[in-house]
């Protein structure tokens, strides 16, 4: 047996209003994203940059292994 639950009208209107606002929002340009990234990175210490770089290398190696395993299995 299927059960139908009715959503209150106020919830529906809030959801639809949020959707409209999100659709009208402009995305930041590549230059703006780069500026934000550089601002964040400028606060990192040398040790933190090294640590983040090593973590990124490990994640990239894991990704490559996963992709190779997928290719072999297919």
C-alpha positions in Angstrom: 0.0 0.0 0.0 1.3 3.5 -0.9 1.0 6.4 1.5 0.9 10.0 0.4 2.0 12.8 2.7 1.0 16.3 1.9 3.7 19.0 2.2 2.4 22.2 3.9 2.0 25.1 1.4 4.5 27.3 3.3 7.3 24.7 2.8 6.6 24.5 -0.9 6.7 28.3 -1.3 10.0 28.5 0.7 11.5 25.9 -1.5 10.4 27.5 -4.8 11.7 30.9 -3.6 15.1 29.5 -2.7 15.3 27.8 -6.1 14.6 31.1 -7.9 17.2 32.9 -5.9 19.8 30.3 -6.6 19.0 30.4 -10.4 19.5 34.1 -10.5 22.8 34.1 -8.7 25.8 34.9 -10.9 28.8 32.6 -10.7 32.2 34.1 -9.9 34.7 34.6 -12.7 37.9 32.6 -13.0 39.8 35.7 -11.9 37.7 36.0 -8.8 38.2 32.4 -7.9 41.9 32.7 -8.4 42.0 35.8 -6.2 40.1 34.0 -3.4 42.3 30.9 -3.6 45.5 33.1 -3.5 44.1 35.0 -0.5 43.5 31.7 1.3 46.9 30.2 0.4 48.7 33.3 1.5 47.7 32.5 5.1 49.3 29.1 5.0 52.7 28.5 6.6 55.5 26.8 4.7 54.9 23.5 6.6 51.2 23.6 5.9 51.8 24.1 2.1 54.2 21.1 2.1 51.7 19.0 4.0 48.8 20.0 1.7 51.0 19.2 -1.4 51.8 15.8 -0.1 48.2 15.0 0.7 47.2 16.1 -2.8 49.9 13.9 -4.3 48.6 10.9 -2.4 44.9 11.6 -3.4 46.0 12.0 -7.0 47.9 8.7 -6.9 44.9 7.0 -5.3 42.7 8.4 -8.1 45.0 7.1 -10.8 45.1 3.7 -9.3 41.3 3.6 -9.0 40.9 4.7 -12.7 43.4 2.0 -13.8 41.6 -0.7 -11.8 38.3 0.4 -13.4 39.9 0.2 -16.9 41.3 -3.3 -16.3 38.0 -4.6 -14.8 36.0 -3.2 -17.8 
